[in-house]
């Protein structure tokens, strides 16, 4: 009976780690990142599962032969393995690096899964909440103004209207510092445009909103 109750606790650890991973993945999915709920949930679940196996999967050998169990050995392999997974999220295109934050979050999600899998519930849950709070702060308008010398404008439109959107900036004679286009299903696209500070931004936003295919403009 004691063994059965203990196994239920281990299942709870894995489920809690999966839930924390899903929360982090949900935040990533809302940011339209490559790795979303599924990836982060599976990473947290797998890390917790391997950590549980590392700590308790060899107890029969320890009881029978007195072999010393070293949970940190397998935990170290999790960190290395997830590092390769995160590296696959990093993309380099035209001297621009993207995916570094997603890779780091996957690596951290693995650590949260390991923490909960080892039985440190409060630390794992607190780390999840702390990570989500940091993400909300890092993506706030306040941080965007600190990180960039210009203004950031997000435009959600159809893929066929990308040139029309950029033409509005040209008509207002606003210099574009850089822009990033993310294409999605249903012929939709999100354009992140960084401009040098301009005086006529309200009129620019108004003209962008008049384009029939533009669904949302954020400044």
ZATI-285291 format. One line per field, with one value per residue: residue number from 1; chain; x, y, z negated of N, C-alpha, C in turn. Coordinates in steps of 0.05 Angstrom, whole numbers, plus 5000, padded with zeros to 4 digits. Atoms other than C-alpha are relative to their C-alpha. Example, Ala and Ser with C-alpha at 12.3 -4.5 7.8 and 13.67 -1.06 7.14 Angstrom:
# ZATI-285291
k	[1 2]
c	[A A]
n.east	[5018 4984]
n.north	[4976 4976]
n.up	[5000 5001]
ca.east	[5246 5273]
ca.north	[4910 4979]
ca.up	[4844 4857]
c.east	[5018 4985]
c.north	[5024 5022]
c.up	[5000 4986]
END
This chain:
# ZATI-285291
k	[1 2 3 4 5 6 7 8 9 10 11 12 13 14 15 16 17 18 19 20 21 22 23 24 25 26 27 28 29 30 31 32 33 34 35 36 37 38 39 40 41 42 43 44 45 46 47 48 49 50 51 52 53 54 55 56 57 58 59 60 61 62 63 64 65 66 67 68 69 70 71 72 73 74 75 76 77 78 79 80 81 82 83 84 85 86 87 88 89 90 91 92 93 94 95 96 97 98 99 100 101 102 103 104 105 106 107 108 109 110 111 112 113 114 115 116 117 118 119 120 121 122 123 124 125 126 127 128 129 130 131 132 133 134 135 136 137 138 139 140 141 142 143 144 145 146 147 148 149 150 151 152 153 154 155 156 157 158 159 160 161 162 163 164 165 166 167 168 169 170 171 172 173 174 175 176 177 178 179 180 181 182 183 184 185 186 187 188 189 190 191 192 193 194 195 196 197 198 199 200 201 202 203 204 205 206 207 208 209 210 211 212 213 214 215 216 217 218 219]
c	[A A A A A A A A A A A A A A A A A A A A A A A A A A A A A A A A A A A A A A A A A A A A A A A A A A A A A A A A A A A A A A A A A A A A A A A A A A A A A A A A A A A A A A A A A A A A A A A A A A A A A A A A A A A A A A A A A A A A A A A A A A A A A A A A A A A A A A A A A A A A A A A A A A A A A A A A A A A A A A A A A A A A A A A A A A A A A A A A A A A A A A A A A A A A A A A A A A A A A A A A A A A A A A A A A A A A A A A A A A A]
n.east	[5017 4982 4988 5021 5003 4976 5002 5019 4985 4983 5017 5007 4977 4999 5023 4995 4979 5013 5018 4983 4990 5022 5003 4979 5005 5022 4990 4985 5018 5012 4980 4997 4973 5000 5006 5023 5009 4992 4971 4992 5012 4986 4973 5003 5008 4978 4980 5009 5000 4972 4990 5012 4986 4973 4999 5014 5002 4979 5001 4998 4972 4988 5008 4989 4971 4987 4988 5006 5015 4992 5020 4989 4987 5020 5009 4981 5005 5024 4991 4986 5019 5018 4984 5001 5027 5002 4984 5015 5019 4985 4998 4984 5008 4992 4986 5019 5004 5027 5005 4984 5017 5015 4981 4994 5024 5002 4980 5009 5023 4988 4991 5024 5009 4981 5004 5024 4996 4984 5016 4998 5024 5001 4980 5008 5023 4991 4983 5019 5013 4980 4993 5023 4999 4978 5008 5019 4985 4982 5015 5015 4992 4978 4975 4994 4989 4973 4983 4996 4999 5024 5026 5008 5028 5008 5023 5011 5014 4997 4974 5000 5001 4976 4989 5018 4995 4974 5003 5011 4977 4985 5016 4996 4971 4989 4978 5003 4975 5000 5027 5001 5025 5006 5023 5014 5020 5023 4991 4996 4972 4995 4976 4988 4985 4986 4996 4988 5021 5013 5020 5027 5007 5029 5011 4991 5016 5027 4999 4997 5026 5018 4996 5022 4990 4987 5018 4992 4975 4991 4978]
n.north	[4976 4978 4997 4990 4972 4987 4998 4979 4974 4997 4992 4972 4983 4999 4985 4972 4989 4997 4976 4976 4998 4991 4971 4986 5004 4983 4973 5000 5002 4973 4983 5011 5011 5026 5020 4991 5017 5028 5004 4994 5020 5026 4996 5001 5027 5018 4994 5010 5029 5010 4994 5020 5025 4997 5001 5023 5022 5020 5006 5029 5007 4990 5018 5027 5001 4978 4983 4971 4987 4973 4987 4977 5009 4999 4972 4986 5008 4985 4973 5001 5008 4978 4980 5005 4993 4971 4990 5002 4978 4975 4996 4977 4992 4973 4989 4996 5025 5003 5026 5003 5000 5025 5021 4997 5008 5029 5010 4994 5017 5026 4997 5000 5027 5014 4991 5012 5029 5007 4996 4973 4989 4971 4988 5004 4983 4972 4994 4997 4974 4979 5000 4987 4972 4988 4999 4978 4975 4996 4994 4976 4977 4987 5013 4995 4974 5000 5017 4990 4971 4992 5009 5026 5002 5027 4999 5026 4997 5024 5002 4986 4971 4991 4978 4977 4990 4986 4977 4979 4988 4985 4976 4981 4994 5010 5019 5026 5010 5028 5012 5029 5010 5027 5009 5021 5012 4983 4977 4977 4993 4979 4984 4984 4979 4982 4975 4978 4984 4981 4983 5004 5028 5003 5000 5025 5021 4996 5008 5029 5012 4997 5022 5020 5026 4997 5008 4989 4984 4995 4981]
n.up	[5000 5001 4974 4982 5005 4991 4971 4994 5004 4977 4978 5005 4993 4971 4990 5008 4982 4974 5001 5000 4972 4983 5005 4986 4971 4992 4997 4975 4977 4996 4987 4973 4998 4988 5020 5015 5022 4997 5004 5027 5017 4997 5012 5030 5008 4997 5020 5026 4998 5001 5027 5018 4995 5010 5029 5012 4982 5005 5028 5004 4999 5024 5022 4997 4998 5014 4981 5005 4979 4995 4983 4985 4975 4979 4999 4983 4972 4991 4993 4974 4978 4994 4987 4971 4991 4999 4977 4975 4998 4993 4971 4992 4973 4993 5024 5022 5015 5013 5014 5024 5024 5000 5007 5028 5015 4999 5018 5027 5004 5008 5028 5017 5001 5017 5027 5010 5000 5023 5024 5009 4988 5002 4982 4972 4994 5002 4977 4978 5003 4996 4971 4986 5007 4985 4972 4997 5003 4978 4976 5005 4984 5014 4993 4971 4997 5011 4984 4973 4998 4985 5009 4988 4992 4992 4982 4993 4974 4983 4988 4974 5005 5013 4986 5004 5027 5000 4984 5017 5013 4979 4994 5022 5000 5025 4996 5014 5010 4993 5002 5000 4991 5008 4985 5013 4984 4992 4984 5018 5006 5020 4993 5021 4987 5018 4985 5015 5012 4982 5013 4989 5004 5001 4973 4987 5010 4989 4972 5000 5008 4977 4981 5006 5009 5026 5021 5026 5001 5028 5002]
ca.east	[5000 5057 5090 5024 5015 5087 5076 5015 5060 5109 5053 5031 5101 5101 5031 5050 5113 5072 5022 5078 5108 5040 5034 5101 5084 5018 5055 5102 5044 5012 5077 5071 5137 5159 5156 5088 5046 5062 5137 5143 5094 5131 5199 5175 5141 5201 5249 5207 5199 5274 5288 5240 5273 5341 5323 5278 5285 5346 5323 5318 5391 5409 5369 5397 5469 5481 5499 5504 5453 5474 5414 5457 5489 5425 5403 5466 5449 5381 5413 5459 5404 5356 5412 5413 5338 5342 5397 5349 5305 5360 5358 5408 5385 5417 5461 5399 5393 5324 5301 5351 5297 5256 5317 5333 5261 5260 5324 5294 5229 5271 5301 5232 5211 5274 5260 5189 5209 5259 5204 5220 5149 5152 5216 5189 5122 5155 5205 5147 5111 5176 5192 5122 5128 5195 5166 5109 5157 5207 5152 5122 5123 5170 5223 5215 5230 5292 5319 5310 5324 5261 5188 5158 5094 5060 5012 4969 4946 4942 5004 4983 4982 5053 5078 5016 5031 5104 5081 5043 5108 5141 5084 5094 5169 5184 5250 5244 5301 5284 5223 5206 5151 5121 5074 5020 4963 4899 4941 4955 5020 5048 5096 5141 5167 5219 5220 5262 5222 5171 5122 5064 5055 4981 4965 5007 4968 4903 4924 4946 4879 4844 4874 4817 4861 4893 4862 4902 4954 4993 5039]
ca.north	[5000 5047 5033 5047 5114 5133 5117 5162 5218 5206 5210 5275 5303 5286 5315 5380 5388 5378 5431 5481 5466 5477 5546 5567 5538 5576 5641 5623 5604 5672 5703 5662 5626 5561 5520 5524 5484 5416 5424 5455 5405 5345 5374 5385 5317 5280 5316 5300 5228 5218 5252 5205 5145 5173 5178 5117 5072 5035 5025 4949 4946 4988 4943 4879 4896 4959 4997 5073 5110 5176 5216 5275 5233 5225 5296 5322 5283 5316 5384 5364 5331 5389 5435 5402 5409 5483 5492 5469 5529 5580 5608 5654 5692 5753 5766 5764 5712 5689 5635 5647 5663 5602 5557 5585 5576 5504 5492 5526 5487 5424 5449 5461 5391 5363 5404 5380 5309 5310 5331 5405 5428 5499 5515 5486 5523 5588 5584 5575 5637 5677 5657 5678 5744 5758 5742 5790 5844 5832 5838 5901 5967 5994 5943 5953 6026 6011 5957 5996 6068 6070 6053 5984 5975 5908 5898 5836 5830 5782 5757 5791 5860 5863 5909 5953 5960 5980 6029 6068 6080 6103 6152 6183 6186 6146 6110 6036 6013 5940 5895 5822 5784 5721 5682 5636 5593 5622 5671 5715 5750 5791 5847 5875 5942 5984 6057 6116 6161 6200 6255 6232 6162 6172 6189 6130 6083 6112 6100 6029 6014 6037 5980 5929 5869 5897 5863 5893 5948 5954 6011]
ca.up	[5000 4983 5050 5086 5052 5067 5141 5141 5114 5171 5221 5189 5197 5271 5281 5243 5285 5348 5326 5311 5380 5412 5379 5406 5475 5475 5465 5523 5568 5556 5579 5643 5629 5661 5597 5563 5514 5542 5542 5473 5442 5470 5449 5377 5374 5402 5355 5294 5317 5327 5260 5225 5258 5240 5166 5156 5216 5189 5117 5127 5146 5086 5039 5068 5080 5040 5103 5094 5135 5166 5190 5212 5266 5307 5290 5323 5386 5389 5389 5446 5487 5481 5501 5570 5574 5559 5611 5664 5649 5664 5734 5768 5829 5860 5798 5754 5699 5676 5629 5573 5522 5543 5537 5468 5445 5468 5429 5367 5375 5372 5307 5279 5297 5264 5202 5194 5212 5155 5106 5099 5113 5088 5125 5190 5186 5163 5220 5269 5242 5242 5314 5337 5300 5333 5402 5392 5370 5426 5478 5449 5487 5433 5450 5525 5517 5475 5522 5587 5606 5649 5644 5657 5696 5703 5762 5771 5844 5902 5937 6002 5969 5942 5996 5988 5914 5926 5979 5926 5889 5954 5968 5899 5913 5850 5849 5831 5787 5795 5804 5793 5828 5797 5842 5815 5839 5870 5911 5850 5832 5775 5792 5738 5762 5725 5746 5726 5681 5721 5706 5749 5720 5703 5775 5798 5753 5779 5852 5836 5804 5868 5908 5915 5903 5839 5779 5722 5711 5646 5627]
c.east	[5018 5013 4980 4996 5024 5000 4981 5013 5018 4984 4991 5023 5002 4978 5004 5021 4989 4983 5017 5012 4979 4995 5021 4996 4976 5008 5016 4982 4986 5019 5006 5028 4998 4992 4977 4993 5010 5029 5008 4987 5015 5028 4999 4992 5023 5022 4993 5000 5028 5012 4990 5014 5028 5002 4990 5000 5020 5000 5003 5029 5014 4993 5013 5030 5015 5014 4992 4987 5008 4981 5011 5012 4980 4989 5018 4996 4975 5007 5014 4981 4981 5015 5001 4973 4996 5016 4986 4980 5014 5004 5017 4994 5008 5012 4981 4995 4973 4998 5016 4984 4985 5018 5006 4976 4996 5020 4991 4976 5009 5009 4977 4989 5018 4995 4976 5002 5017 4985 5001 4977 5000 5020 4992 4977 5008 5017 4982 4987 5020 5007 4978 5000 5022 4993 4981 5014 5018 4986 4982 5010 5023 5027 5007 5012 5029 5019 5006 4999 4975 4975 4993 4971 4995 4975 4993 4983 5002 5027 5002 5002 5026 5012 4983 5005 5026 4998 4989 5023 5016 4985 5003 5029 5012 5020 4995 5028 5004 4971 5002 4972 4997 4974 4987 4979 4977 5009 5004 5030 5001 5026 5008 5019 5012 5007 5016 4978 4989 4978 4972 4991 4970 4986 5008 4983 4972 4999 5003 4974 4980 5004 4980 5010 5014 4980 5007 5026 5006 5024 5008]
c.north	[5025 5005 5012 5030 5017 5003 5021 5028 5005 5008 5029 5019 5004 5017 5030 5012 5005 5025 5026 5005 5011 5030 5016 4998 5017 5029 5003 4999 5027 5019 4990 4989 4971 4978 5010 4981 4972 4995 5004 4979 4974 5002 4998 4972 4981 5005 4990 4970 4988 5005 4980 4973 5001 4996 4973 4975 4977 4992 4970 4991 5009 4982 4973 4999 5022 5019 5029 5012 5029 5014 5023 4992 5001 5028 5016 4993 5013 5028 5001 4994 5022 5023 4997 5006 5030 5012 4998 5022 5026 5002 5025 5006 5029 5015 5006 4973 5001 4973 4996 4998 4974 4977 5001 4992 4970 4988 5005 4983 4972 5000 4999 4972 4983 5007 4987 4969 4991 5005 5028 5016 5030 5015 4998 5018 5029 5008 5004 5028 5022 5002 5014 5030 5015 5003 5023 5027 5006 5007 5024 5023 5015 4989 5004 5027 5002 4985 5013 5031 5011 4990 4974 5001 4972 5002 4971 5004 4975 5000 5015 5030 5010 5024 5025 5013 5016 5025 5024 5015 5018 5026 5021 5008 4994 4979 4975 4990 4971 4990 4970 4991 4971 4991 4976 4988 5020 5026 5025 5004 5021 5014 5016 5021 5019 5025 5019 5019 5021 5016 4994 4971 4996 4999 4975 4976 5001 4990 4970 4986 5002 4979 4978 4974 5001 4994 5013 5016 5006 5017 5004]
c.up	[5000 5027 5020 4996 5009 5031 5009 4997 5024 5024 4998 5007 5031 5011 4994 5018 5028 5001 5000 5028 5019 4996 5014 5030 5009 5004 5027 5024 5005 5012 5028 5005 5011 4981 4982 4977 5002 4993 4971 4980 5001 4988 4970 4991 5002 4979 4973 5000 4997 4972 4980 5003 4989 4970 4989 5017 4995 4970 4995 5001 4974 4976 5001 4998 4985 5018 4995 5024 5002 5018 5017 5027 5024 5003 5018 5030 5011 5009 5027 5023 5008 5013 5030 5011 5003 5023 5026 5004 5008 5030 5005 5029 5004 4976 4977 4986 4986 4987 4975 4975 4998 4991 4970 4983 5000 4980 4971 4993 4992 4971 4981 4997 4982 4971 4987 4999 4976 4973 4989 5012 5000 5018 5029 5007 4999 5024 5025 4999 5006 5029 5016 4995 5016 5029 5005 4998 5024 5026 4997 5018 4987 5008 5029 5004 4989 5020 5028 4999 5015 4988 5015 5006 5010 5017 5007 5025 5016 5013 5026 4996 4987 5013 4997 4973 5000 5017 4984 4985 5020 5006 4978 4997 4972 5005 4983 4992 5006 4998 5002 5007 4991 5014 4986 5019 5006 5013 4982 4995 4979 5007 4976 5012 4979 5015 4982 4990 5019 4986 5009 4997 4998 5027 5015 4991 5012 5029 5002 4994 5023 5021 4994 4989 4973 4978 4973 5003 4971 5000 4971]
END
